Amino acid sequence: MGEVCDAGVPREVPWARRPGASALLAAAAGPQHDLDAIVIGSHERAFCGNQFSLVAPVLAHYGVQLWLPEVGGRVDPGIATVEDLLDLLGVVARREVVLKRSRALGAMEHSVRELGRFMGGRPPYGYVFVDVGPHPNRRLGCRGVTLQRLSPHPQTSQVVVWIFQVRAEGHTYKRIARALDDCAIPCPSAADPQRNRHRAQVAWTEGAVREILFNPVYTGRTVWGRERTERVLVDADNPALGYRKVRRRTTPDQWVFSERPTHPALVSECDFLAVQGRRPAPTGARHSYRFTGMLACALCGRRMEGAWSHGSAAYRCRHGRGSATAPDPTGPGNAFVCERDLLARLPLLRTRLEPARPIGPRATAAISRTGTKSAASTVIVSATTASPEEVIDYLRRRALVLSYDPRTRTLGADSRPPARVTV
């Protein structure tokens, strides 16, 4: 069999998730495989951590030999000390990976803090890259690599300045995004489509405005470490599958700032800090909504949000529209329903979810013996006399979701069979 290559795959990834290694294991497990032996040039290129102890028994089971230079040739699965040696080599390989990662992160932190280097990636909206001379690394400089820094873009930098100004005046993210779309200003992904091919490039969003306002690079300092890569288990029930990498946000105390300004600032540090704590003034009101998380819109399937109206609780659905996007004139209007109207129909909905059963012969005999109808009356009346709070608790315990249809003004539950009442 030819050479199997897993170029670009980190060695800490288990064999089951490596394209070449997994194909090799599948070939070995075939009914009529032609594999006699697998020759590995170096242990650390194939195994890391405890991977050898997971792979070697599988290969031995299918009669495939394993050759390693660390043991002088063929690995004898019957010698226990060989497995101990290879497990030790796996730990050493894992240590090397951790050391290289730590050194690389330390070098990047030093480059940002002391030298003010930009650590790559797309330039932030409002900036472009300009060459400032040959690269200080002699080897890279001889290859023609130049050192770059951020410079304000002639058009988009003015948009960033305006966003900070109107946010300082108290405008919301959605209102800012709506104003930019009304002025036909291209969104960040549309302004630089070559570097944002994975984006929709359609319109401004609330998230795009928030990202600009929370990015301290506009103060003139290089910032690194706003996101970090974490390793999480691929499958918690099968740790042998290893880990996968996920990107997660970090807190500002974990960010790395350059000690001195490295590029022209678009806003001052005082203006930047002023918009960070900009929040709507609290009204002091505390509103409670009984149907939080359990009431959906029958038109679009979205959960309806609580909205205090005229001194009472209510629920509304805007069908995914917000002030950041223009409303669709052909789409349905906003759905709205008062909480008191829903509460008034809950007892009837409860009876339709679990209707009273007719009195059978056994119950009739019991009534004739006791001479009272209290037991049967309890069975018939219990559902109709339930309070709204008891019905809500009944729905939550059974994980039932209510849906409201504004066209027919009906309230339904996703039960089997479904039950509906008119509000």
Steps between C-alpha positions, in 0.01 A plus 500: 500500500624850419600770743224656709541873557323714759676827421366794694320285759624563858654189648290523816192420287401132547539256213124466459479869400806510271407449134802287411521309828128425508520369143788276609297361790202442271722312255639284779148414615399392151411135441784443252763761574849474352681677785794317649656778706489874566841667516522831685810715456471677835278432799406863566374543143239231552414488871441751775392439857333159537422451131734201465311303766176563305632415152747215557239250631279567198784434255602185690142377489496520120847344468681814382854549629627835623861606448664785692865611511472569875474125570744394230244359255180303551293572808428183693156545666585222748774701673347726763810721532470602134156648562630682806787644295270619222255650749793694647597620152140610447515709816826657378339581164204657678738707713673625186168614355413689818844664515489616139152642546606683817809645333303614197237673714772664710677629189174640361420674829848657504463614138173676581592649836859609431516541122139586418479242221166414342450124533339446163146454382269746328545870575220644715228697325626854452865402446717369217850353495791716377864400459744668740826340389678165478429233757740515800561127469798477261389177343150631431640833382719327242192327365328836444264484796411848625381621838145639501297713733143629516407827335157674492290428193393821321126414507429233759702671776249787497219250548671364811536851643132568435393174667683593820350850495137391464547223755628756749176694439299201619390331176456123503692248289193421292424863431859562390489199267169616354639849435807360324283285274273794421806699390610208275834465680652156429526271800849376607477179297383689188770765538772231480345205315831331417575435867137429593387243247340298781274791599157589361610854396137613508439761768611635835407299806485571869797268555717687249439832675566346842825343379628839382408674825666229712825480302779694680720501188331828402684672787830458313639202692549147378283249685542123501329216684137607474425139408669179602495141384376243750505122474175318577417132472357392166277248676474493879393133484808405295812687615712296257377729219709777652430871504381761254593866495243775557542877496364689799498861613724611783449768761678839470739415784643221278570725202855603407553868412801663342684726743501791255276610210581313181264658243283813464203498735145560381360572848658604825524262792258717700238486225551126462450436872197731507301289254590172673288578803216650301181335620133604507400665826326248731135575565482310828206292377501125553266318265425130508365289214340164576545356148870579462665244271185294442295717259582488127358672196301267274593702190880485518576260787703754699457540875291804585667763718351672801388861453346712775200688358251729674596378845468129430708218355472415132690305234603593149677352199664713232574197277875556505480867409684765699575866469829405330314371192225659296159329541368286218168648384385160372576319826263447793453774752617485859314246714376626838298339779429600861594264781163537675322367189724192500451436871123509462506213248752274674245295704311414181824406325585276796177305462568447129851381570372238745119471474296343778444130459144363519407303806550128432321200654758467776457863605121464482514197729719690744250787507211264562683340793609825663191696414704811407627656177799682649759277331341528155446873542868546576595323178265712290548843657877498581608617151236772465569656841878523459648847548712662225815449712423128531448471124830680428680266741329205328625622158855564619531159667402333174720734290200607290534813286203728436452667163287806426351564156410869455296429186247276674575621856544145620730355765629148450735249661737261323346195668390170344235557382534883483253711693384852412274762653380839379641799688 
